Amino acid sequence: MLLADKWVDYELIDTGNGEKLERWGKFILRRPDPQAIWPHTADDEVWERVDAHYHRSRSGGGSWEYKRKLPERWTISYRNLLFYIEPTGFKHTGLFPEQAVNWDWMIEKIKSAKKPVRVLNLFAYTGGATVACAYAGAEVCHVDAAKGMVTRAKENLALSGLSDRPVRFIVDDVVKFVRREKRRGKMYEAIIMDPPSYGRGPNGELWKIEDELFGLVELCMDILSPEPLFFLINSYTTGLAPSVLTNVLSMSVAKRFGGNVYSDEIGLPVSASGLVLPCGATGRWESVE
């Protein structure tokens, strides 16, 4: 398993009974997590000593119960990167801390490339990977169908002092954008994608990962540079094993360019128990020098 274990401003304090207890900077949040089917380790009073608690509704969705007044949003850092944290109505905070293990990998790949690197970040959300790649010196194209997420990504880039970096922000359906880039003859040395299990584009375009993922990866082959650097796929889809990503990358990127393919679970260490909370899967293709 790949562990995001270099955090200082974030801590997964405890997990259990379908929930996780987290420190985001100086604030403690309690949120649902369907993977945590074991009992929690810390005392009940630790679990009650929170700033906000997200309760799921039996009819779907849920809401935050605020134990103390929180700022509308606040900042946390990961090494030299800064991000806004803001609890949303869908239990999320605007950042997936487990992705730090991928940020470190991408930064190292870009910095050691010794050539200009253009990165395409698809389903790019609030821009964790975009900020990391821009920090490493890459030119980045950030694409997401949600205008609000793209706005937050711009804010995160500015927060990290990287507004002057060559980053394009695009609000669009990912598949349509890739097709247009192909027609325009655009090329990228690296591609990142974090596809949802299910979703719709800005004009109602339907996305189901089991039906669409391989086709999108194949489409991306036509915009990969003749000498690509890496291709990374994240997945939070329940039941989609890491080896599925190995197979997808092997039958597409590696088939054309050779190189190495690797996939694994990604996870966060739990302070109270020493356990690791699984947080989806990641598949990586990288070139071989």
N, C-alpha and C positions, 0 to 999 in steps of 0.2 A: 504494500500500500504506500502511496505517496502522501507524506504528511506535511501539512502547513503548520510547522512547529517553530517558526521564527518570529511570531508576533510578540509585541510588547503592549500595544494599545488595545488588543483584543484578547480575551480569555474565555474559553469554554469551561466554565466552573464545574458544572455537573450536568448529567443527563439521566433520564429515567422516567418511567410511567408516561411515555409519550410526549415528553417535553425536554427542553434544554434551557439551561440557565447560563447567561452570557454576560460578560463585562465588555461594553463598548466604550472605551475611554474610561470615564469615571461613572458611567451609568450602567445599572444592572437591568437587563431585560429577561423576561421569561416567555418562551414561545413554544408552540407545538412542534414536535418532530416525530413523524410516524415510525422512524427507524429505532427510536429509543424504547424498545419494548421490555427492557429490564427494569428492576427497581432502582430508584436513585440512591446515591451514596451519602450525600450531605444530609444533615439534620433538616427537619421540616422548617425550623426557624430560619435557616439559611435560604431556603426556597421562598420564604415569605418576605425576606428582606430585599425587596426589589423596588425599582423605580416605576416599572410598568409591566403588565402581565397581559398577554394576548389570549383571549378566550375564543375558542371555536364555537360557532353556532351549529346546532343540530340540523338546521335548515340550509347550511352552507355559509361560507364566509366566516365572519367573526368581528371582534372589536377589541380595542385596547382598554384596559382598566389602568388608569394612572394613579399610582400610590403617592407620587410626589410630582410636583410641577417640573416638566422637562422643557428645555428649549425646543423650538420647532425643529431645529436640526443642529448638529454639532460636528466637529471634525475629529478624525483619528488619523494616525500615520502608520504606514508600513515602510520601514527603512526611510528612503527619501521621498516617498509618495504620500500624498494627502488626499483624503476622501471625506465627503459629506455623509453623515448618517442621519436618516430620518425615518422613524417608524411609519409604515403605510397601513392602509386599511386591509391589505392582503397579507399581513404579518411580517412582510419583508422590511429590510432596513436600508435598501439601496446598495448593498455590498454583500458579496459572498466571500467570507474570509478564507475559505478553503482554497480559493483560486490563487492565493499567494504563492503556492508551490509551483503553479504554472507561470506566474509572473517572473519568478526568479529564473526559471528555465529559459523563458523567452528573452529576458534581459541578457543572460549569458550568451545565448545563441547569436543575438544581434551584435553585441559588443565584440564578439570574437570572429565575426564574419569577415572583417577586413574589406568590405565592399559596401556600397549603398544598398539599403534594404527597404523595400516597399512592402508594407503589411496591409492586408485587407482583413478587417475585423467584422464578421457577419453575426447578426443577432447580438449586437455589441452591448446592449443594456446601458448601464451607467458608466461604462468605460474603464473598468479596472485594467483590462489588458491593453486598451488604447493608451492609457497614461503610462503604463509600464514600458510599452514599446517606444513611445515618444521619448520617454526619459532615456532609453538605451540608445537613441539616436536614429531611429527609423522614421521614415515617412509613412503616415498611417491614413487609411481611409476607413472611417467608422460608419457602419450602416445598421440602422434599426428602424422598424416600422412605427415605433412609438415616439412621437415628437417630444413628450415629456422626458423620456429616457435620454434622448439625444441632448436635450437642454442640460440635464444633470451631468452628462459626460463632459460637455463643454465647461461646466462649472468646476468639475473635478480636475480637468486639465489646467485651468487657470489657478485653482487652489494650490496645485503642485508647482506653480511658477513656470509652466510650460506653454503658455499661450502663444509664444513666438515660434513654436515648433510646427513643421509642415503636417498639419492634420486636417483632413476634410471630414465634415460631418454631414451625413446623408440620411434623410427620412424617406424610406422607401421599402417596398417589398424586396426581400433579399434575392429571390430567384430572378425577378425582373431586372434588378440592378446588375447582377452578374451577367445576364444576357446582353445588356447594353454595353457593359465593359468589354465583352467579347467582340461586339460589333465595332467598338471604338479602337480595338487593338491594344487595350491596356494590359499590362503585365505586373505581376506581384511576385516577390521572392518568398513571401510567407503568407499563409492564410490561416485564420483562426475562426472557428464557428462554435456557437453555444446554442444549438437549436432547441426550441421548446418541444415538449411531447406533442402538443396540439396548439394551434394558434391561427390567427387570421391577420393578413396584411392590411395596410391602410385602406384598401378598396375591397375588403372582404375576401381576399385570396386565402384559400384553405391550406393549412399545413398540418400534416400528420407525419411524425418522424419515421414511422416504419414504412410509409409509402414514398416519402420524398427525399430522405437523407442521401441514399446512394446516388440518386440522380443529380442532386445538387453537387456532391463531391465530384462526380464525373464532369459536370458542367464547368466546375472550377479548374479542371485540368487544362482547359483552353485559355485560361488567364494566368496560369503559373509560368513564371520565367523559365527559360531553358535550363537555368541553373538555380533551382529553387533551394531555399534554406530549410524551411520547416512547414508542416501542416499539422494543426492541432484541432481536435474535436472534443468538446465537452458534452456530457450527457447527464441529465438528472432524471431520465425516464426510468421509472420502476420496471424491473424485469429485463432491462437491456444490459447484458453483461459486458464487461470491458472487452472481452474477446470479440464481441460483435464489431467494435470499433477497429480492432486489429484486422479483422477480415475486410471491412470496408476500405481501410487505408491500403491494405495489401493488394486488393483487387483493382485499385485505382492509382494512387500516387506511386506506390512501390513498383507496380507493374510497368509504369512508364519510365520512372526515374531511378529505380533501384533504391538504395538507401536502407535505413533501418526503421522498423515499425515496433512500437511498444505501447501497451495499454495496461491500465491498472485502476483500481479504486483510488479515490482521493479521500482524505479524512482529516479530522481535527482531534488533537489529543485532549482528553478530559482531565482537568486538574485534580478533582476530588477522588477519582477512581483509578486513574492510570489507563482507562480504556481508550479506545479510539472510536469516534462517531463517524460512520461512513457517510460521505457526502457526494455520491454520484461517481461517475467514471470519467476518465480522460484517455484519449488515444493520441499518440504522437508519431508523426513521421519526421525523420530528419535525414538530411543529406550526409553522405560519407565523403570526407576529404580524400 
